[in-house]
Amino acid sequence: MINNELQKRILSSIFLVPISFFFIIQGSLAFIFFLSLIFLATSLEWFKMTKNKDLLRIFGLFFLFFSFFTTVYIRQYIGLNFFLFVIIVCIFTDIGGYIFGKIFKGPKLTKVSPKKTYSGLIGSFFISLFFGLIYIKYLGQKSRILLETDPIFMILLILFISLVSQIGDLIISYFKRKAKLKDTGKILPGHGGFLDRIDGIIFVMPTTYFCVLPILINKLDLIK
């Protein structure tokens, strides 16, 4: 039997995923408009989490703004193929951690997020690697060339993105715990708030911008 929380999560995802991918594929002003709405929602959630902490609020807003800037940059100037690759790795990092954590349970990973387990950590790496490579091979079009020319680099890149996504998840969990909140919001049934849903992505995009793109700069013609 599917529990009530999981049922809500699945139904929300059925609604959210097509809408999100529609705007991602559209790109241009439609994508910027979509991101702007999410930026406003996540900013409000951050305000709620950091009441009476003005410096932290300002730093968080600056970080969110820069994260959304790098998201637009990667989608608009690096290309749809690579952007979808990064997003898919993040999504399946989350799915892998959730599924493996529920099935295998086991020792807790950290007190910051009591639901996180070592089995979930392994599942996040395994599932994101599997589907990241599947995407490159069958759906990535020109991104596939990167795997063919340097497969070891692509494997390490997927694992690196997955790691950053999981660290981002833990960082937001830390602030939720400090604020004594279970979720950052209630707008997404089964998920919580927007920050709950994109906590890994908002850290992956700036990290990709600073750490990954300089390495790929000589291969941009293969990514677009």
C-alpha positions in Angstrom: 0.0 0.0 0.0 1.2 3.5 -0.8 1.1 5.7 2.3 -0.7 9.1 2.2 2.5 11.2 2.1 4.0 9.2 -0.9 0.6 9.4 -2.7 0.6 13.2 -2.4 4.2 13.3 -3.5 3.5 11.3 -6.6 0.4 13.3 -7.5 2.2 16.6 -7.1 5.1 15.3 -9.2 2.7 14.3 -12.0 1.5 17.9 -12.0 4.8 19.7 -11.4 7.3 17.8 -13.6 5.5 18.4 -17.0 5.0 22.1 -16.2 8.7 22.5 -15.2 10.0 20.7 -18.3 7.7 22.7 -20.5 9.3 26.0 -19.4 12.8 24.5 -19.4 12.4 23.4 -23.0 10.8 26.7 -24.0 13.7 28.7 -22.6 14.0 32.4 -23.3 11.5 34.7 -21.6 9.1 32.0 -20.6 11.8 30.2 -18.7 13.0 33.4 -17.0 9.3 34.2 -16.0 9.0 30.7 -14.6 12.2 31.0 -12.6 11.2 34.4 -11.3 8.0 33.0 -9.8 10.1 30.3 -8.1 12.6 32.8 -6.9 9.8 34.8 -5.2 8.4 31.7 -3.6 11.8 30.5 -2.3 12.6 34.0 -1.0 9.5 34.1 1.0 10.2 30.7 2.4 13.8 31.8 3.3 12.3 34.9 5.1 10.1 32.6 7.1 13.0 30.4 8.1 15.4 33.2 9.1 13.2 35.6 11.1 15.1 37.9 13.4 18.4 37.1 11.5 18.8 40.0 9.1 22.4 39.2 8.0 21.5 35.6 7.2 18.4 36.7 5.4 20.4 39.1 3.2 23.1 36.5 2.5 20.5 33.9 1.6 18.6 36.2 -0.8 21.9 37.1 -2.5 22.7 33.4 -2.8 19.3 32.6 -4.2 19.5 35.4 -6.7 23.0 34.3 -7.9 21.8 30.7 -8.0 18.9 31.6 -10.3 21.2 33.8 -12.4 23.5 30.8 -13.0 20.5 28.6 -13.8 19.4 31.0 -16.5 23.0 31.3 -17.8 23.5 27.5 -18.1 20.1 27.0 -19.8 20.4 30.0 -22.2 24.1 30.0 -23.1 25.4 26.5 -22.5 22.3 24.8 -23.9 19.3 22.6 -23.3 21.1 19.3 -23.5 23.6 20.0 -20.8 21.0 21.8 -18.6 18.6 18.8 -18.7 21.5 16.5 -17.9 22.3 18.5 -14.7 18.6 18.6 -13.7 18.1 14.9 -14.3 21.1 14.0 -12.1 19.7 16.2 -9.3 16.2 14.7 -9.6 17.4 11.1 -9.5 19.8 11.9 -6.7 16.7 12.8 -4.7 14.6 9.8 -5.9 17.5 7.4 -5.3 18.0 8.7 -1.7 14.2 8.5 -1.0 13.7 5.0 -2.4 16.9 3.4 -1.0 16.3 5.1 2.4 12.7 3.8 2.6 13.6 0.3 1.5 16.9 -0.4 3.2 16.8 2.1 6.1 19.9 1.4 8.2 22.2 3.8 10.2 21.4 7.5 10.2 23.7 9.7 8.2 23.5 12.8 10.3 21.5 14.5 13.1 21.0 17.5 10.9 18.4 15.5 8.9 17.2 12.4 10.8 15.6 10.8 7.8 18.9 10.7 5.9 20.6 7.3 6.0 23.8 5.8 4.5 21.6 3.5 2.3 20.0 6.7 1.0 23.4 8.2 0.3 24.4 5.1 -1.7 21.1 5.1 -3.5 21.5 8.7 -4.5 24.8 8.1 -6.1 23.8 4.8 -7.8 20.4 6.0 -9.2 21.7 9.4 -10.4 24.7 7.7 -12.1 22.5 5.1 -13.8 20.0 7.6 -15.2 22.7 10.2 -15.9 24.5 7.8 -18.2 21.2 6.7 -19.7 20.3 10.3 -20.5 23.7 10.9 -22.1 23.6 7.7 -24.2 20.0 7.9 -25.4 18.6 11.4 -24.9 21.5 13.8 -24.6 22.1 14.1 -28.4 25.4 16.0 -28.7 26.1 15.6 -25.0 26.6 11.9 -25.7 29.9 12.8 -27.4 31.3 13.8 -24.0 30.8 10.3 -22.7 32.3 8.8 -25.9 35.4 11.0 -25.7 35.9 11.0 -22.0 33.6 8.6 -20.1 35.5 8.7 -16.9 35.1 12.4 -16.7 31.4 12.1 -17.2 31.0 9.5 -14.5 33.0 11.7 -12.1 30.9 14.7 -13.1 27.6 12.9 -12.3 28.9 11.8 -8.9 30.1 15.3 -8.2 26.8 16.9 -9.1 25.0 14.2 -7.0 27.3 15.0 -4.1 26.7 18.7 -4.3 23.0 18.2 -4.5 23.0 16.1 -1.4 25.1 18.6 0.5 22.6 21.3 -0.6 19.8 19.2 0.8 21.6 18.9 4.1 22.3 22.6 4.3 18.6 23.5 3.9 17.7 20.7 6.4 20.1 22.4 8.9 18.3 25.7 8.6 14.9 24.1 8.8 16.1 22.3 12.0 17.4 25.6 13.5 14.0 27.2 12.7 12.1 24.2 14.1 10.3 23.6 10.8 9.5 20.3 9.2 9.2 21.8 5.7 10.0 25.2 4.2 6.4 25.6 3.1 3.1 23.8 2.4 2.5 24.9 -1.2 3.5 21.5 -2.7 1.5 18.6 -1.2 3.8 15.7 -0.2 6.9 17.8 -0.8 6.5 20.9 1.4 7.8 24.1 -0.1 9.8 25.1 -3.1 13.0 25.1 -1.1 12.3 21.5 0.0 12.0 20.5 -3.7 14.9 22.4 -5.2 17.3 22.5 -2.2 20.0 20.5 -4.1 19.6 22.3 -7.4 20.1 25.8 -6.0 23.6 24.6 -4.9 24.4 22.6 -8.0 23.9 25.5 -10.4 26.4 27.9 -8.9 28.9 25.1 -8.3 28.5 24.0 -12.0 29.0 27.6 -13.1 32.3 28.0 -11.1 33.8 24.5 -11.1 32.5 22.6 -14.1 32.1 25.1 -16.9 35.7 26.2 -16.8 36.7 22.6 -17.5 34.1 22.3 -20.2 34.8 25.6 -21.8 36.8 24.1 -24.6 34.0 21.6 -25.4 31.0 23.9 -25.5 30.4 23.1 -29.2 29.8 19.5 -28.1 27.3 20.5 -25.4 24.9 22.8 -27.3 
